[in-house]
Every structure is written in C-alpha cells, then in structure tokens.
Amino acid sequence: MWVRGPWIASGYYRGEGGDKLDAEGFFPTGDVATIDADGYLQLVDRAKDVIKSGGEWVSSIDLENAAMSHPAVAEAAVIGVPHPKWQERPLLIAVVRKGQSATREELLDHLAGHVAKWWLPDDVVFVDELPHTATGKVSKLQLREKFRSR
C-alpha cells in the first residue's frame, strides 16, 4: 500500500533510510492491503511478513490469529522458512498458556478449520516466550534468524 496526502509523512525522522517518497509523492507503508467492491480497505499483512509458497501468498497475520483462537495458545507467530520446492512454507511458533497443553497435531487440526489447507504450517514449534521489540511487537527478525535452517 502506498499513500499520499497532506498528513502523510514525507520521510523518516532525520532522513534515516533515505528518501522514501516516489516521484509522485507516494509513501510506501510496507503493508499489503486489499480494497473490496464496496471500497473497504483491509490490511492483510506486512510486506516483509507475508509468506510466498508455491506462487501463492499466505498471510502470517491470519495464521497467527487462527492459532491464538485455540484456547491453549497464549501467543503465536508465523514466519516463512525456506523450502526447496515451494520457496517458503509457514512455521508456527507458539507459546502455550500456563497450566494448559497442546500438541502439534491439535494446533494443525484447529487451524484446518480456519484456513485453506495449503496455508497449514509444515511444523509447529513450542517456545516458552517469543522475542519482542522495544515497542512490544513480536520480533520476527529474531525468529527468522533463529529458525532459518529449520
């Protein structure tokens, strides 16, 4: 999604990251979005987080939301990991609520009721906690580094 207008940033603070506006003054948000027939805008994912699998796009946000709808999941993140045939495949990284339990199969069965079959992660990894940035967002950069060779 690219935006332009009187209240849109003309660049980053102190010019960090260089000139971000294109020749027509549009600013790249880094978001992937859709606009439906009624004109409603839906932010689908961050461009750097969407997973390209076999020529199709998989939304990490939709997979994360579906995973967190499982009662035993406290927090979840989905990243793309390299795959020899499909370019990337989703990997679900989940934190289980204290006093609860979940298995890989339970989570994949749960996801099967919420997303397309080809969106299902190839694997589920359980961790005690997810890394976060200073602003409290899950650090997918750290997760990609940690699980790069998975």
N, CA and C atoms as a LAMMPS dump frame, in Angstrom:
ITEM: TIMESTEP
0
ITEM: NUMBER OF ATOMS
450
ITEM: BOX BOUNDS ff ff ff
-5.0000000000000000e+02 5.0000000000000000e+02
-5.0000000000000000e+02 5.0000000000000000e+02
-5.0000000000000000e+02 5.0000000000000000e+02
ITEM: ATOMS id mol type element x y z
1 1 1 N 0.844 -1.161 0
2 1 2 C 0 0 0
3 1 3 C 0.899 1.237 0
4 2 1 N 0.599 2.134 -0.9
5 2 2 C 1.287 3.414 -0.994
6 2 3 C 0.248 4.502 -0.72
7 3 1 N 0.613 5.505 0.052
8 3 2 C -0.327 6.565 0.408
9 3 3 C 0.279 7.933 0.122
10 4 1 N -0.628 8.905 -0.061
11 4 2 C -0.195 10.275 -0.306
12 4 3 C -1.268 11.202 0.239
13 5 1 N -0.859 12.302 0.824
14 5 2 C -1.814 13.273 1.337
15 5 3 C -1.134 14.29 2.23
16 6 1 N -1.881 15.312 2.649
17 6 2 C -1.271 16.385 3.45
18 6 3 C -0.816 15.939 4.843
19 7 1 N -1.368 14.82 5.348
20 7 2 C -0.979 14.364 6.689
21 7 3 C -0.123 13.101 6.648
22 8 1 N 0.403 12.777 5.476
23 8 2 C 1.27 11.605 5.312
24 8 3 C 2.719 12.053 5.462
25 9 1 N 3.485 11.269 6.172
26 9 2 C 4.893 11.598 6.383
27 9 3 C 5.616 11.757 5.049
28 10 1 N 6.513 12.718 5.004
29 10 2 C 7.299 12.912 3.779
30 10 3 C 8.601 12.126 3.838
31 11 1 N 8.876 11.52 4.978
32 11 2 C 10.098 10.742 5.125
33 11 3 C 10.248 10.274 6.555
34 12 1 N 11.361 9.63 6.821
35 12 2 C 11.649 9.143 8.158
36 12 3 C 12.37 10.205 8.982
37 13 1 N 12.264 10.096 10.28
38 13 2 C 12.886 11.033 11.205
39 13 3 C 14.373 11.187 10.883
40 14 1 N 14.808 12.421 10.781
41 14 2 C 16.198 12.774 10.488
42 14 3 C 16.693 12.19 9.158
43 15 1 N 15.769 11.874 8.274
44 15 2 C 16.147 11.373 6.959
45 15 3 C 16.714 9.97 6.955
46 16 1 N 16.598 9.259 8.083
47 16 2 C 17.122 7.893 8.15
48 16 3 C 16.386 7.018 7.148
49 17 1 N 17.128 6.213 6.426
50 17 2 C 16.535 5.336 5.429
51 17 3 C 16.428 5.974 4.068
52 18 1 N 16.912 7.205 3.928
53 18 2 C 16.902 7.859 2.622
54 18 3 C 15.537 8.409 2.252
55 19 1 N 15.431 8.907 1.021
56 19 2 C 14.196 9.481 0.516
57 19 3 C 13.204 8.361 0.239
58 20 1 N 12.045 8.406 0.857
59 20 2 C 11.074 7.319 0.726
60 20 3 C 9.929 7.62 -0.223
61 21 1 N 9.729 8.878 -0.595
62 21 2 C 8.62 9.201 -1.483
63 21 3 C 9.007 8.935 -2.933
64 22 1 N 8.023 8.47 -3.721
65 22 2 C 8.307 8.29 -5.144
66 22 3 C 8.151 9.635 -5.861
67 23 1 N 8.294 9.633 -7.172
68 23 2 C 8.264 10.869 -7.954
69 23 3 C 6.925 11.602 -7.847
70 24 1 N 5.846 10.875 -7.539
71 24 2 C 4.524 11.496 -7.414
72 24 3 C 4.152 11.806 -5.971
73 25 1 N 5.096 11.6 -5.038
74 25 2 C 4.853 11.929 -3.637
75 25 3 C 4.178 10.843 -2.825
76 26 1 N 4.148 9.607 -3.328
77 26 2 C 3.542 8.496 -2.585
78 26 3 C 4.552 7.889 -1.619
79 27 1 N 4.073 7.501 -0.437
80 27 2 C 4.892 6.908 0.621
81 27 3 C 4.57 5.412 0.731
82 28 1 N 5.581 4.535 0.651
83 28 2 C 5.33 3.088 0.795
84 28 3 C 5.173 2.72 2.273
85 29 1 N 4.003 2.207 2.63
86 29 2 C 3.745 1.898 4.039
87 29 3 C 4.386 0.597 4.502
88 30 1 N 4.663 -0.306 3.548
89 30 2 C 5.166 -1.631 3.927
90 30 3 C 4.042 -2.611 4.214
91 31 1 N 2.805 -2.169 4.014
92 31 2 C 1.645 -3.028 4.24
93 31 3 C 1.125 -3.594 2.933
94 32 1 N 0.562 -4.798 2.996
95 32 2 C -0.16 -5.385 1.879
96 32 3 C -1.639 -5.207 2.21
97 33 1 N -2.402 -4.678 1.254
98 33 2 C -3.808 -4.369 1.522
99 33 3 C -4.678 -4.755 0.333
100 34 1 N -5.975 -4.887 0.612
101 34 2 C -6.964 -5.1 -0.443
102 34 3 C -8.071 -4.066 -0.266
103 35 1 N -8.729 -3.755 -1.377
104 35 2 C -9.91 -2.897 -1.346
105 35 3 C -11.021 -3.685 -2.028
106 36 1 N -12.145 -3.874 -1.31
107 36 2 C -13.232 -4.669 -1.885
108 36 3 C -14.136 -3.806 -2.763
109 37 1 N -15.143 -4.429 -3.339
110 37 2 C -16.051 -3.751 -4.272
111 37 3 C -16.795 -2.588 -3.62
112 38 1 N -16.961 -2.629 -2.298
113 38 2 C -17.649 -1.555 -1.583
114 38 3 C -16.7 -0.452 -1.134
115 39 1 N -15.413 -0.61 -1.454
116 39 2 C -14.431 0.412 -1.101
117 39 3 C -13.796 0.248 0.264
118 40 1 N -14.049 -0.886 0.931
119 40 2 C -13.45 -1.115 2.243
120 40 3 C -12.008 -1.581 2.092
121 41 1 N -11.127 -0.969 2.841
122 41 2 C -9.713 -1.302 2.845
123 41 3 C -9.432 -2.302 3.959
124 42 1 N -8.719 -3.366 3.637
125 42 2 C -8.313 -4.34 4.646
126 42 3 C -6.804 -4.51 4.577
127 43 1 N -6.131 -4.253 5.706
128 43 2 C -4.703 -4.515 5.785
129 43 3 C -4.527 -6.004 5.98
130 44 1 N -3.806 -6.639 5.068
131 44 2 C -3.671 -8.089 5.052
132 44 3 C -2.45 -8.546 5.843
133 45 1 N -1.344 -7.864 5.677
134 45 2 C -0.097 -8.273 6.333
135 45 3 C 0.947 -7.204 6.072
136 46 1 N 2.08 -7.345 6.716
137 46 2 C 3.246 -6.529 6.382
138 46 3 C 3.922 -7.194 5.192
139 47 1 N 4.408 -6.42 4.252
140 47 2 C 5.03 -6.969 3.046
141 47 3 C 6.198 -7.884 3.394
142 48 1 N 6.939 -7.545 4.441
143 48 2 C 8.096 -8.363 4.815
144 48 3 C 7.694 -9.645 5.555
145 49 1 N 6.438 -9.74 5.994
146 49 2 C 5.994 -10.904 6.764
147 49 3 C 5.143 -11.887 5.965
148 50 1 N 4.596 -11.452 4.831
149 50 2 C 3.775 -12.353 4.041
150 50 3 C 4.664 -13.481 3.506
151 51 1 N 4.108 -14.669 3.4
152 51 2 C 4.872 -15.866 3.025
153 51 3 C 4.483 -16.249 1.603
154 52 1 N 5.485 -16.41 0.749
155 52 2 C 5.217 -16.823 -0.632
156 52 3 C 5.5 -18.307 -0.74
157 53 1 N 4.447 -19.079 -0.959
158 53 2 C 4.561 -20.529 -1.003
159 53 3 C 3.998 -21.047 -2.318
160 54 1 N 4.874 -21.538 -3.169
161 54 2 C 4.444 -22.096 -4.449
162 54 3 C 3.724 -21.108 -5.328
163 55 1 N 4.109 -19.844 -5.284
164 55 2 C 3.478 -18.822 -6.105
165 55 3 C 2.224 -18.217 -5.494
166 56 1 N 1.821 -18.688 -4.321
167 56 2 C 0.646 -18.154 -3.621
168 56 3 C 1.097 -17.417 -2.368
169 57 1 N 0.294 -16.46 -1.941
170 57 2 C 0.614 -15.694 -0.741
171 57 3 C -0.142 -16.252 0.463
172 58 1 N 0.571 -16.361 1.577
173 58 2 C -0.008 -16.828 2.842
174 58 3 C 0.147 -15.688 3.849
175 59 1 N -0.944 -15.289 4.471
176 59 2 C -0.922 -14.205 5.453
177 59 3 C -0.483 -14.724 6.813
178 60 1 N 0.641 -14.21 7.297
179 60 2 C 1.106 -14.607 8.629
180 60 3 C 0.128 -14.129 9.703
181 61 1 N -0.479 -12.971 9.495
182 61 2 C -1.421 -12.42 10.476
183 61 3 C -2.644 -13.315 10.62
184 62 1 N -3.201 -13.763 9.49
185 62 2 C -4.385 -14.628 9.558
186 62 3 C -4.057 -15.951 10.253
187 63 1 N -2.889 -16.508 9.957
188 63 2 C -2.488 -17.757 10.621
189 63 3 C -2.275 -17.538 12.119
190 64 1 N -1.648 -16.427 12.484
191 64 2 C -1.425 -16.129 13.905
192 64 3 C -2.748 -15.964 14.648
193 65 1 N -3.67 -15.225 14.046
194 65 2 C -4.979 -15.028 14.678
195 65 3 C -5.722 -16.346 14.835
196 66 1 N -5.661 -17.195 13.825
197 66 2 C -6.311 -18.503 13.914
198 66 3 C -5.67 -19.344 15.005
199 67 1 N -4.346 -19.322 15.095
200 67 2 C -3.646 -20.096 16.133
201 67 3 C -4.018 -19.592 17.519
202 68 1 N -4.103 -18.276 17.681
203 68 2 C -4.417 -17.721 19.004
204 68 3 C -5.883 -17.883 19.38
205 69 1 N -6.712 -18.329 18.437
206 69 2 C -8.094 -18.631 18.8
207 69 3 C -8.199 -19.992 19.489
208 70 1 N -7.105 -20.76 19.486
209 70 2 C -7.073 -22.024 20.24
210 70 3 C -6.953 -21.672 21.72
211 71 1 N -7.77 -22.268 22.582
212 71 2 C -7.78 -21.876 23.995
213 71 3 C -6.454 -22.08 24.732
214 72 1 N -5.584 -22.953 24.255
215 72 2 C -4.324 -23.207 24.946
216 72 3 C -3.185 -22.291 24.49
217 73 1 N -3.404 -21.519 23.431
218 73 2 C -2.331 -20.69 22.88
219 73 3 C -2.397 -19.276 23.452
220 74 1 N -1.325 -18.88 24.119
221 74 2 C -1.234 -17.539 24.692
222 74 3 C -0.735 -16.536 23.664
223 75 1 N 0.219 -16.958 22.846
224 75 2 C 0.813 -16.066 21.853
225 75 3 C 1.352 -16.92 20.711
226 76 1 N 1.312 -16.372 19.5
227 76 2 C 1.787 -17.127 18.342
228 76 3 C 2.421 -16.19 17.331
229 77 1 N 3.367 -16.737 16.594
230 77 2 C 3.991 -16.014 15.483
231 77 3 C 4.155 -17.005 14.338
232 78 1 N 4.028 -16.513 13.126
233 78 2 C 4.222 -17.339 11.945
234 78 3 C 5.267 -16.66 11.069
235 79 1 N 6.262 -17.443 10.662
236 79 2 C 7.293 -16.939 9.762
237 79 3 C 7.41 -17.88 8.581
238 80 1 N 7.96 -17.381 7.502
239 80 2 C 8.255 -18.226 6.356
240 80 3 C 9.654 -18.788 6.493
241 81 1 N 9.79 -20.081 6.262
242 81 2 C 11.111 -20.708 6.263
243 81 3 C 11.368 -21.275 4.869
244 82 1 N 12.63 -21.268 4.447
245 82 2 C 12.946 -21.743 3.099
246 82 3 C 12.499 -23.184 2.863
247 83 1 N 12.036 -23.429 1.634
248 83 2 C 11.603 -24.764 1.242
249 83 3 C 12.13 -25.028 -0.166
250 84 1 N 12.704 -26.214 -0.409
251 84 2 C 13.316 -26.475 -1.72
252 84 3 C 12.323 -26.477 -2.892
253 85 1 N 11.088 -26.869 -2.655
254 85 2 C 10.107 -26.937 -3.74
255 85 3 C 9.194 -25.711 -3.785
256 86 1 N 8.743 -25.247 -2.626
257 86 2 C 7.706 -24.226 -2.561
258 86 3 C 8.227 -22.821 -2.28
259 87 1 N 9.511 -22.613 -2.265
260 87 2 C 10.165 -21.338 -1.97
261 87 3 C 10.124 -21.055 -0.465
262 88 1 N 8.951 -20.95 0.107
263 88 2 C 8.799 -20.769 1.554
264 88 3 C 7.595 -21.576 2.013
265 89 1 N 7.635 -21.964 3.297
266 89 2 C 6.485 -22.602 3.933
267 89 3 C 6.326 -21.978 5.306
268 90 1 N 5.085 -21.909 5.802
269 90 2 C 4.856 -21.331 7.123
270 90 3 C 5.357 -22.233 8.251
271 91 1 N 5.906 -21.596 9.264
272 91 2 C 6.29 -22.256 10.514
273 91 3 C 5.558 -21.525 11.634
274 92 1 N 4.778 -22.263 12.414
275 92 2 C 4.055 -21.692 13.548
276 92 3 C 4.902 -21.842 14.799
277 93 1 N 5.108 -20.734 15.488
278 93 2 C 5.838 -20.733 16.756
279 93 3 C 4.84 -20.293 17.819
280 94 1 N 4.603 -21.15 18.804
281 94 2 C 3.524 -20.907 19.761
282 94 3 C 4.002 -20.964 21.2
283 95 1 N 3.363 -20.13 22.017
284 95 2 C 3.546 -20.141 23.468
285 95 3 C 2.244 -20.653 24.062
286 96 1 N 2.342 -21.694 24.878
287 96 2 C 1.153 -22.295 25.492
288 96 3 C 0.883 -21.617 26.833
289 97 1 N -0.384 -21.385 27.12
290 97 2 C -0.79 -20.769 28.395
291 97 3 C -0.356 -21.649 29.564
292 98 1 N 0.001 -21.011 30.655
293 98 2 C 0.377 -21.748 31.869
294 98 3 C -0.783 -22.639 32.298
295 99 1 N -0.454 -23.881 32.636
296 99 2 C -1.466 -24.828 33.077
297 99 3 C -2.219 -25.508 31.946
298 100 1 N -1.905 -25.168 30.692
299 100 2 C -2.569 -25.759 29.532
300 100 3 C -1.566 -26.609 28.761
301 101 1 N -2.061 -27.351 27.811
302 101 2 C -1.167 -28.126 26.945
303 101 3 C -1.768 -28.173 25.547
304 102 1 N -0.902 -28.387 24.591
305 102 2 C -1.332 -28.525 23.197
306 102 3 C -0.251 -29.294 22.462
307 103 1 N -0.663 -30.014 21.445
308 103 2 C 0.295 -30.744 20.618
309 103 3 C 0.298 -30.127 19.218
310 104 1 N 1.302 -30.501 18.469
311 104 2 C 1.417 -30.069 17.072
312 104 3 C 0.146 -30.441 16.319
313 105 1 N -0.28 -31.691 16.468
314 105 2 C -1.451 -32.191 15.748
315 105 3 C -2.718 -31.436 16.149
316 106 1 N -2.883 -31.138 17.442
317 106 2 C -4.059 -30.386 17.896
318 106 3 C -4.112 -29.006 17.239
319 107 1 N -2.976 -28.334 17.202
320 107 2 C -2.961 -27 16.618
321 107 3 C -3.204 -27.045 15.108
322 108 1 N -2.602 -28.011 14.423
323 108 2 C -2.816 -28.119 12.987
324 108 3 C -4.273 -28.476 12.672
325 109 1 N -4.879 -29.339 13.479
326 109 2 C -6.3 -29.665 13.313
327 109 3 C -7.165 -28.424 13.533
328 110 1 N -6.813 -27.659 14.547
329 110 2 C -7.548 -26.425 14.841
330 110 3 C -7.429 -25.445 13.672
331 111 1 N -6.232 -25.282 13.149
332 111 2 C -6.02 -24.362 12.026
333 111 3 C -6.766 -24.81 10.774
334 112 1 N -6.874 -26.13 10.588
335 112 2 C -7.537 -26.671 9.401
336 112 3 C -8.983 -26.184 9.293
337 113 1 N -9.589 -25.867 10.404
338 113 2 C -10.956 -25.352 10.399
339 113 3 C -11.038 -23.861 10.132
340 114 1 N -9.88 -23.197 10.033
341 114 2 C -9.875 -21.745 9.878
342 114 3 C -9.204 -21.23 8.607
343 115 1 N -8.327 -22.02 8.016
344 115 2 C -7.565 -21.54 6.852
345 115 3 C -7.541 -22.598 5.752
346 116 1 N -7.143 -22.169 4.569
347 116 2 C -7.022 -23.1 3.444
348 116 3 C -5.984 -24.172 3.753
349 117 1 N -6.185 -25.352 3.22
350 117 2 C -5.295 -26.484 3.503
351 117 3 C -3.843 -26.163 3.157
352 118 1 N -3.623 -25.492 2.041
353 118 2 C -2.249 -25.215 1.63
354 118 3 C -1.596 -24.12 2.47
355 119 1 N -2.374 -23.451 3.334
356 119 2 C -1.824 -22.471 4.276
357 119 3 C -1.281 -23.151 5.529
358 120 1 N -1.692 -24.38 5.802
359 120 2 C -1.299 -25.036 7.05
360 120 3 C 0.219 -25.082 7.183
361 121 1 N 0.738 -24.688 8.354
362 121 2 C 2.184 -24.742 8.566
363 121 3 C 2.71 -26.167 8.428
364 122 1 N 3.944 -26.276 7.964
365 122 2 C 4.584 -27.588 7.87
366 122 3 C 4.969 -28.103 9.245
367 123 1 N 5.148 -27.18 10.191
368 123 2 C 5.546 -27.603 11.529
369 123 3 C 5.094 -26.574 12.555
370 124 1 N 5.078 -27.014 13.81
371 124 2 C 4.76 -26.162 14.948
372 124 3 C 5.899 -26.306 15.944
373 125 1 N 6.395 -25.179 16.411
374 125 2 C 7.45 -25.171 17.422
375 125 3 C 6.876 -24.504 18.67
376 126 1 N 7.056 -25.155 19.805
377 126 2 C 6.601 -24.583 21.07
378 126 3 C 7.787 -23.946 21.782
379 127 1 N 7.603 -22.716 22.24
380 127 2 C 8.647 -21.993 22.97
381 127 3 C 8.046 -21.443 24.263
382 128 1 N 8.919 -21.128 25.213
383 128 2 C 8.45 -20.562 26.485
384 128 3 C 7.997 -19.113 26.33
385 129 1 N 8.675 -18.381 25.43
386 129 2 C 8.296 -16.999 25.165
387 129 3 C 8.801 -16.585 23.788
388 130 1 N 8.136 -15.582 23.221
389 130 2 C 8.54 -15.028 21.937
390 130 3 C 9.371 -13.773 22.185
391 131 1 N 10.357 -13.512 21.332
392 131 2 C 11.124 -12.272 21.486
393 131 3 C 10.287 -11.075 21.046
394 132 1 N 10.443 -9.961 21.739
395 132 2 C 9.696 -8.744 21.42
396 132 3 C 10.646 -7.578 21.193
397 133 1 N 10.189 -6.619 20.405
398 133 2 C 10.954 -5.398 20.175
399 133 3 C 10.71 -4.439 21.342
400 134 1 N 11.365 -3.298 21.311
401 134 2 C 11.188 -2.29 22.363
402 134 3 C 9.764 -1.753 22.395
403 135 1 N 9.044 -1.846 21.278
404 135 2 C 7.661 -1.363 21.232
405 135 3 C 6.652 -2.45 21.58
406 136 1 N 7.137 -3.649 21.922
407 136 2 C 6.251 -4.726 22.345
408 136 3 C 5.776 -5.639 21.23
409 137 1 N 6.199 -5.387 19.996
410 137 2 C 5.808 -6.257 18.884
411 137 3 C 6.698 -7.494 18.866
412 138 1 N 6.159 -8.6 18.36
413 138 2 C 6.962 -9.812 18.214
414 138 3 C 8.075 -9.532 17.212
415 139 1 N 9.292 -9.895 17.568
416 139 2 C 10.442 -9.679 16.686
417 139 3 C 10.576 -10.844 15.714
418 140 1 N 9.959 -10.699 14.564
419 140 2 C 10.045 -11.757 13.562
420 140 3 C 11.444 -11.845 12.978
421 141 1 N 12.181 -10.75 13.02
422 141 2 C 13.569 -10.776 12.565
423 141 3 C 14.371 -11.774 13.397
424 142 1 N 14.225 -11.717 14.715
425 142 2 C 14.925 -12.669 15.583
426 142 3 C 14.442 -14.096 15.346
427 143 1 N 13.15 -14.262 15.131
428 143 2 C 12.606 -15.602 14.879
429 143 3 C 13.128 -16.161 13.557
430 144 1 N 13.201 -15.309 12.528
431 144 2 C 13.733 -15.772 11.234
432 144 3 C 15.189 -16.207 11.367
433 145 1 N 15.963 -15.438 12.141
434 145 2 C 17.366 -15.807 12.349
435 145 3 C 17.474 -17.134 13.1
436 146 1 N 16.666 -17.286 14.13
437 146 2 C 16.738 -18.496 14.966
438 146 3 C 16.295 -19.755 14.208
439 147 1 N 15.236 -19.628 13.384
440 147 2 C 14.663 -20.799 12.725
441 147 3 C 14.965 -20.849 11.223
442 148 1 N 15.955 -20.116 10.782
443 148 2 C 16.315 -20.03 9.363
444 148 3 C 16.585 -21.384 8.738
445 149 1 N 17.26 -22.268 9.452
446 149 2 C 17.658 -23.557 8.864
447 149 3 C 16.67 -24.683 9.188
448 150 1 N 15.506 -24.354 9.637
449 150 2 C 14.523 -25.372 10.016
450 150 3 C 13.868 -25.992 8.825
